[in-house]
Structures are given as C-alpha cells and as structure tokens.
C-alpha cells in the first residue's frame, strides 16, 4: 500500500487542476481527485498536507464554474477530519508550520458559496475533538497524537477566522448552527478564546441570539460560547463587547422569550445563564441597561411576589417556586444590588417599590405554605435581601425613612438576641456561621445600619436614637461578647465591630448620647482593651475589632467628663498605655490621638506618670522610644548617639528631601504640613507638653538626647515651613533686598536653634561621659580598698598561725604587746584613781 501511495504524484495533480477548457480535461481532473481521495482514505501523511491544501484551493476555484467539483472538495475536506499520519516522532514538530497553516486554511474555505462545503468544514473541525482511528493504518506510519490537530488549530488561528465567517452564514440557520457547534468546541481552549475575542466574537454572537430557531440550539450554543469566553479570557473585554445598545436589546429579547414561553427544564437553566451574563453586563457603568429597558424589567421581576402590584412588563409570568426560579430570584436580587451603585438607577428603584419589597424579608419566617419557598430557601432569600438592602438604603434614604426601616430592623435585631427557638440552615454564602442560630440575620441587619449611619444623615440617626437604638446596640454588643467567650468566629467579631462603629457614629458630637453610652458602654469596652496581643495575628479580625473599640472610645467617651472620669477610674489610661507598648504601627497613631484628647482631663497626666510597663518602663521612656522608631521609619538621619546630623532640616523626612519645589495655592497644605497628620511625632510632642520636659523618671542619657529634639519640634517644624516658602518664592521670582534679608534671618534662626540643640546634646553626652569616668574611679577605689583589706586579713592570719606554732614568735609578740601597753599608759598617775591590770591570768597566747 505504501508503494501504491507513492504512485500518486500530487505535484502532477496540482498541475493537472490548473488546466481548464475541455470537457475531457474536466473528467480527467475529477477522476484524479477520486483517486487521491481513495489513496488517502486512511489519513493524510504530514508531508502531503500542504499539497492537499493547494488541491483544496484549486477545487474551490473550479467549483465556482462547475458544481461537479463540490463532492471531491467535500471528500478532501473530510480527509482533514482523520488523524494525520507520521513516519517519525519528529514529524509533528518538523511539519508543524505547514500543518497549522493548512488547518487555518479550512477557515478561509468558508468563503466558498456552498452550504455542503461549509457544513463539511465544520464537521471536520468538530471531529478534531472526537478523533476516531481509521479501520486500517498505513504500513510504516503512525497516527499523530489526539491533541495535535487541536494545538495546530490554535497556532494557526482557526477560531478567529471561523468567527469572522459568521457574517457569511448570517441568514442560513443550518450552516450557522454548524459554525456555532465548531466554535463551541474551539472555545474550550483559552488561546482560541483570545483569538475569538479579538474578532469581536462576543458582540457577534449576542446579535444573533434572537434569530429564528425552532430547535433552540442557537441560543444554547451561543450562550455556552459566551460563558467560555468569560471564563477563559478577560471578563472586562468580553463585557465591553456586550455593552452596546444592540447587544443589550438582544439579550433582553431572548431573556423575555425564555421567561414567558420557556417550559422545559433546560429553558429555565438557559434563562438563568443569560441572567448571569446580563448581571455581568450591568456591572459595566457604560452598558445601556436603563436605556434599553432591561434594568426596569429585572427590577420589576425581582419584586414581583413581594409588591403584588400588576405590571405589564411581567404580565402572564408565574413563579413556580422550582429550584431554577429560586436561583433566578437570587440573581435578580443581585442585579438590584449592582444597579443601586448607579445613581441613574435610583429613580427606577424608587418607582418600582424596591425598598418595601426588600423590607418584606426583615421579619422572622412564618410557617411556609404548600406553594411557597421552603424554610431553607426563605432564609437564603431573606439574608440575600437584607444584604442588598444595605446598598439600596444608601441610595433611597427618603424611602428608607418613609418605610420605617429603622423600626423594622431594631425589632428584627431584638428577635435575633431573643430566646425564640430558631434553627438557621446556614447553607448559603450569606448564611456563613448561621447554622442553628440567628447570627447571620444579626450580621446583615447590623450591616444595613452601618451603611445607613455612615451617610451621617441627621434624620436617620435621630430616628434611630429616638427609638432607643443606643441601649439596644449595647445589649447586642454584650450578647455577642458573651457568645465570643464560648467560641470566637469571624461572624461574631464582625457583629461586634459593626456595632461599635454604629455607636461611634451615633454618639460623635452629641453629649446627650455620650451620657447614654457612658457607664454601661465603658464597662463593655474595657475588656476589648485587655485583649490578648497574640489574637491580633489570628486572622479572624481581632485587629479590626480593636480599632473599632478605640474609635468608639474616641467618639463615645471623649468630650463627656462623666464618661472620661469613669474610664480613667477603671484604669483605662493604663490599658491604653499597655496597648501602646505593643508598638503596633496600625494602633499607635489612634492611641496617641486618644491620649492627647484625654490629656484635657487633669487626671490623665497623673495616671500616665504613675504607669509602669514591662521592666518598670515609664510612659516618658515609651514615648521617646516610639519617636526614635518613627524617625527610623521616616529615614531621618541621626548619629550613633542620637544627635542631629542636618542642622538646617533636623526633622525633615527622606521623602521630604527628595521632593522638588512645587508651587501650590495658599489653601493647599505643603509636604511639611501634611507630614504632621501622617506621622505620630506631633502627637508625642503634644503629650510631652502635657507631661512636661523636666523631672521625667525612667529616662537614660540617650532618651534625654532625643527629648531635646522633641522639645524643639514645633520650632523645627516652623523652620521647615519657612524653608518651603523661601524655596517656592525663589523659584517664582527674586525677592527684594529687605525681604531677602528677612528670609535669611528667619533661616538663620532655625539653624541657630539646631546648633543650640546639638550643643545641648553634646553637653549631655559629655556630662554622661564624665559621670561614667567618676563611677569607674569610684568602683576602682572600692576594688583597691577591698584588695588592701583582704591583704591585711591574710597577714594577720599568718601572724596568728606563727604565734601558735613558733614559741619564739609568741614571745616576740608578747614583748611587743607589753611595750604597746606600756606606751599607752599615761605618764602622770591619777591620785587615788583605780588601777587596772593589763595581764590576763593563766593566758599563754596573745590575742
């Protein structure tokens, strides 16, 4: 058979096909083509693929003149659906360029104006993915790997060509369905999807969605391809292609058709798939969802069962409470959440009663009827509706108030912490942590309140407080804190953080509300500041909870003297300093700010002076350490002793020094001013102004060196500002001589201050050096005296031993003793005075 295969001269066939004119030649050409098909019926060798492609081209040209060439052309195309044959393993690589070009050429053959040819090309492409081996294999040949043709199709760009060929079959349903089937297979690959997107595949497919098709395959295959494009390529690019008015209209029409006339299970699934695609399009602000009327349709459909008002847009639609309708309901809620982000959709949301429809779910579930959602489904819809309500309420504040949403939410929250039996399913994304309890409901209800109060609308906040929200929120906080003692979870931590945030917003700048918060609220806050520092790194959210507690302290306690005194009495300042000693970057700034605010209360500085941390650390020492760490982080240069290096700009950060002079309007802060709010140095300076800069316990010489800089912080900062002013003036114009002298004098004052501080620091260091020398000398003298004493003791002991072992030494010692005694007797005797003998009777040694 290999010999027979070689007998077919493909070059001769090509040459023969190039000829034209006579009937006999035409018959010869057709006969030769049949012979070629017969010879290669078991597969094309890789080396002949390029020649067969040329033959295909020639046949296509011939077909324009003679219909007889249609069948040979289709038969030759069919050969490309069989596995290619290779002699060597390296043939796949060696012929890859020719093969990829030949497969890509199949796409170009779609221009042939013949349905049979187009369908055969599509069948051939589909066969790439369902490869079947022929009955016989060529001797000496092996079939290529199953994925070889698929890879070559990707390399050749077949998918892009096939997308462009859709325009050729626009009015031919059968051919169009075959092209879509081929594209459906090709779209499995990410590379092919990128090629298809490059050819605007998403918009082309979308425009064909609402074409006449009794079988329903057109919508099914098109939506499947769109899904593959969204999953395998850039979602943004695909959505942009689908965001034209024509595409959105097409999506809407197909969706409505499936919604109203679909009755099969697959119709419901397809409807939901299209709804997901429409949701992705709605996320694009440029998509004309409102202009096309699609947005209003989806909103009306979402509130269909809750509002119970007749609407012509959904006339004739009936909800079956099937699983597919349940999924659609959730998707519609999701669309409302997306549309609520667009201000232009607010009017639609208001007119179509979205607020009362969502508030319908802010209540415990009653006993479901036979034709209704199950308990688990209702809970999932309830949580989803409340989650969406958070974003809708921010847009429809007036509607939120008129529907008494605050009252409904507070009543619902009261039920959440009540003892009524409830067994949450916790099945959905929104039900996380809510299995067997009401925590999920509490979490999302509080999230709604958090969104609403963050708008800082006086009417909403006043309405909340008038209904006793502060007392109720404290009860919720206490309830969640007690639950956390049993077992901590992300949900419980989020509930506590949200509650603290709501309280912060409600009580800020309102003395009466702070008084309502005061004692009970502080008692709940204190345990948060005693939190185990290790929990901050747990990943559950303790860090966020602590920040919320600190924010609540700042907003709900500071400014109310009763609350401040109670917090200080409960050792609150000590707890804040303990937290500050952890030196957490995200906590230091807010804690220092709170301490600065608290310093208006005279009791604060006393407590700060008394506080002692680990290793008897004082507050002053802690603040100095924080200052040094901040300077290190900001890239401020100091020498190894902590002295100033740059006297012209002693406290300027490395970022400030890198900045060029940028002229700014008078109402815009410069870098020097902005740095004050961003770093903690200004707060540390303020605290030292309250504590004083003298007689501070627990400071080393190095601390005093740093303290000298802190004490002059404001002077250095003023110098920085003047330096920026000078640089900006000189960049714009040359100042007059008097002004120049004045600016120079100001600059000199700043430098003089730097020199004075350096001199003071040097003096401190020298004083410390002298003190060290004195201490060393004192220690040396003590060591020397101790050594002399030890030598005298040793010598005395040696003499004692000599007296006990050497009789001559004893007699000598006795004589010396008697001489010393004699010398000590006064020369003039006292008359009639007592006489004391110096001898001890019966004593044989001198001691």
Buried (B, 14 or more C-beta within 10 A) or exposed (E): EEEEBEEBEBEEBBEBBEEEEEEEEBEBBBEBBEEBBEBBBBBBBBBBBBBBBBBBBBBBBBBEEEEBBBBBBBBBBBBBBBBBBBEEEEBBEEBBEBBBBBBBBBBBBBEBEBEBBBBBBBBBBBBBBEBEEEEEBBEEBBBBBEEBBBBBBBBBBBBBBBBBBBEBBEEBBEBBBBBBBBBBBBBEBBBBBBBBBBBEBBBBBBBBBBBEBEEBBBBBBBBBBBBBBBEBBEBEBBBBBBBBEEBBBBBBBBBBBBBEEBEEEEBBBBBBBBBBBBBBBBBBEEBBBBEBBBBBBBBBBBBBBBBEEEBEBBEEEEBEBEEBBBBBBBBBBBBBBBBBBBEEBBEBBBEBBBBBBBBBBBEBEEEEEEEEBEBBBBBBBBBBBBBBBBBBBBBBBEBBBEBEBBEBBBBBBEBBBEEEEBEBBBBBEBBBBBEEBBBBBBBBBBBBBBBBBEBEBEEBBEBBBEBEBBEBBBBBBBBBBEBBEEEBBEBBBBBBBBBBBBBBBBBBEBEEBBBBBBEBBBBBBBEBBEBEEEBBEEEBBBBBBBBBBBBBBBBBBBBBEEBBEBBBEBBBBBBBBBBBBEEBEEBBBBBBBBBBBBBEBEBBBEBBBEBBBEEEBBBBBBBBBBBBBBBEEBEBEBEEEBBBEEBEBBBBBEEBEEEEBEEEEEEEEBBBEEBBEEBBBBBBBBBBBBBEEEEBEBBEBBBBBBBBBBBBBEBBBBBBBBBBBBBBBEEEEEBEEEEBEEBEEBBEBBBEBBEBBBEBBEEBBEEBEEEEEEEEEEEEEEEEEEEEEEEEEEEEEEEBEBBEEEEEBBEBBBEEEEEEEEEEEEEEEEEEEEEEEEEEEEEEEBE
